[in-house]
Amino acid sequence: MIKLTKLNKQPFYLNAVYVERVDSTPDTVITLINGRKVIVLESAGEVVKLITDYYCQVGMLRQMATDVLPSGTGEDQAQK
């Protein structure tokens, strides 16, 4: 979960796994995989960093990167 701030300055936690996209319109609009949209005070860059940090914290980003790399590359060999 990542901590964000609603436009009324109320903090809330969002499950980062459900984020489909983050847009600046100029407000930061987070679209979830179910189509729901959430507008937050944080910039799009801040939201992306929070999501990336969360993925690293729970080990999802490393696993995703390993799944994408072709076998036999130095990266996945270094992990073994």
VENLIN-V540550 format. One record per run of one state. SS is the DSSP state (2 for helix, 1 for strand, 0 for the rest). FROM is the first residue (numbers start at 1). TO is the last residue. If there is no record, write none. Layout:
{{SS;FROM;TO} {SS;FROM;TO}}
This chain:
{{0;1;1} {1;2;6} {0;7;10} {1;11;14} {0;15;15} {2;16;18} {1;19;24} {0;25;27} {1;28;32} {0;33;36} {1;37;40} {0;41;43} {2;44;58} {0;59;59} {2;60;68} {0;69;73} {2;74;79} {0;80;80}}
